[in-house]
Amino acid sequence: MIGAWRSVVGRLLNAWLFRLTQPGRFLLGALALAWTWGATTLSIPVYHFLCGLAMVFAAALTAKLLFRPRLLVSGHLPDTASAGQTVSAAFTVHNASRRPVYDVGVGFFALPRSLREVDGERTLLQVAPAETAALPLKLHPLRRRLYPLPELHVFSTFPFNLWRTAAARANTHSLLVLPSFQPLAGIDLLTGLRYQPGGVALTSDLGESPEYIGNREYQPGDAIRWIDFRSWARLAKPVVRECHEEYYCRIALVLDTFVDPGRKARPEGFPELEATVSLTAAVADALARGEYLIDLFAAGPDLYVFRAGRSIAHFDNILEVLACVDECRASPFETLAPALADELTNITAVVFVLLDWDKSREQFVRLALEQGSDAKVVVVRDGETTAPFDEVEDWAGPVSVFSPADLRDGRGESLGALGG
């Protein structure tokens, strides 16, 4: 019984959201009003008005049944886009019937509220038999994220633009909207080299590699893989190869995603969080232009730990990770701290991009400094922070504070002037 009611409600919602056009909804409302008025009066003009509206709807439904269009649709949207930038695509429709199809349109319905269709519904007045025509479609994502797109609908609103008659459907892939950002000129960090266990396995085929410097006699505890068997056969005693140890500069990027549980997201998301993600992308872009290993740490509903740079992964992969990071409604630092602590002995510097400053964040920064890593702290926030950081700058270095408006206007370029 419950399933039957859900089916009925689903059909009614589909009829209201997809089948009926905006004029059709107004006309249906007028029909309901005339019906209610006619039930309480004996005035003949009211009945004439009611019958006239009913005849218009009946004619539209009759035309739907008699002239059902047959169309084929092809085309696709780009795989990726940037937040705040309109995505364009052209879909082609082919009339496979023997009669012309009038008032043809294409569109998505039940889109997420942060993904909007631009310019509304554009329709072609006529598509002749065996003719192919192009229909443009534009989507405007208000924020970054992975959008699963609903089915694409091709329809006809003939004859009175009251009712959409389905002509074709097409499955569409998801749309990955990457964070938009303004490039930084650079970042002034205290960089140095640290020994990286695993060396070349971490850095693919770019930059330094183990360099052979000579042979020596085997000593207990030497790795078997370094034994030079040819020299052993020639000298009649075990010999191992010696190589330079590998040292690289690894920079950690820590993204703060904690948003107060009482706040509700707007269609464009949380301004501070979106600005923080954009700034993190800009920092990663600046670092990717150098010979650094980049470790990204972010905790939302899931923990993200991602390494890029020096041909391990590309900057585009970092953007894809940042596109999928959601807000965290519980403090993420208990989750982030162990993941970061495991890597700090090999990390040269840590860039903290935070949404606020309080005791838990201060302890998080101290963790990096106590392990000998340099730290840069950037806070993105409107208004005062929860705790002052005047004394913090004595041991953590200068703290930069930007509002989301500062970053939108490009004033975040001063981040490149931070000193150690």
C-alpha positions, 0 to 999 in steps of 0.5 A: 500500500505504501509503495502504491502511494509512493508511486502515485506521489512520484507520478504527480511530482513528475507531472508537476515538475517536468510535464507541465510548463510554467504557463501550464502550471498557471493555467492549471491553477486557474482551472482549480480556482474556477472549479472551486468558484463554480462549486459555490455559485450559479453564475453562468460565466464562471462555468463558461470560463471553466469549460474554456480552460478544460477544453484548452487542456483537453486539446493539448493532451489530445495533440500529445497522444496523436502527434507523439514525436520521435527524436534521437539525441546525441552530444555530451557536456565537458567532463570538468568545469570550474566553479562560477564559470558557465559550461556550454554544450550543443546537443543535436536532435534528429527527427526520425518520424515522417512528420515535422516536430514543433516546439522542440526543447532540451533540458535537465530537470531536478538539478542540484540547487547549486547547479543551474541551467542558464537562459532557461528553455530554448526551443526550435520552432520546427524540426522537419522529417529526417532533419538534424538540428542543434540545441545549445545547453548551458549550466552554471555551477555555483560551487565546486563538487562532483555533480551526478547529472539526471537524465537529459530530456528532449521534449515538445511543447506543441501545441499551446506550450502547456505540456511537455511531451517526451521525445527522447532521453539520454543518460549523462555522466557526472560533472566534476566542478573544480575549484577556481583560484587566482594564481600566486606569484610564489610562496616564500618558505624556508625550504631544505632537503630531507632524507626520503626513505624509498627515494626514487619510488616516491618521485618517479623519474624526475630529479635526483636518483640514486647515483653509483659512487663505488663498491665496498666489501659486504658488511652484515646488515647490508641489503641483498639487492645492493650486492654486486654479483659480478664483482663478487665473482671476480674478487671471490668475496661479497661486494656491495654497491654504494649510492648517494642517499636521496634528499628532497623537499616535501611541503605539506598542505593542510586544509581546514574544513571544520564548519559549525554544525549549526550553520546551513549551506547556501546554494554557493556553499560556505563562503569561507570554506570555498575561499579556503579551498581556492586558496589551497589550490592556488598554493598547490599551483605555486608549489607545483611549478617548483621541484617539490613533493606536495602532500595534501591533508584534508579531513571532511566526512572522509580523510584525504591524504594525497601526494603529488609533484615531481611526476608522481601526480599532476596538479590537476589531480590535486584539483580533483581531490579538492573538488570533492572535499566536503565540510566537516561538522566535527573537529577534524584535527583528531583525525588529521593529527596522526596522519600528519605526525606519521610524515612530519619527520620527512616534511620540510615545511607545512602550510596551514590554511585554516578557517579560524584560530583556537586552541585545537588549531594551535596545538596542531601547528605546534605539532609540526614545529616540534618535529622540526618543520617550518610552518606557515599559517593562513586564516580565511575568515570574516571577522575576528578569530575565536582566539587571538594569535598575537603571541603565537606569531612569536613562535609560529611566525607571521599569521596572514588573515584574509576574508573571502572578499580579499581572495576574490579580489586578488589581494591574496597575492601577498601570501607570496611575501610570507617570510620564515 
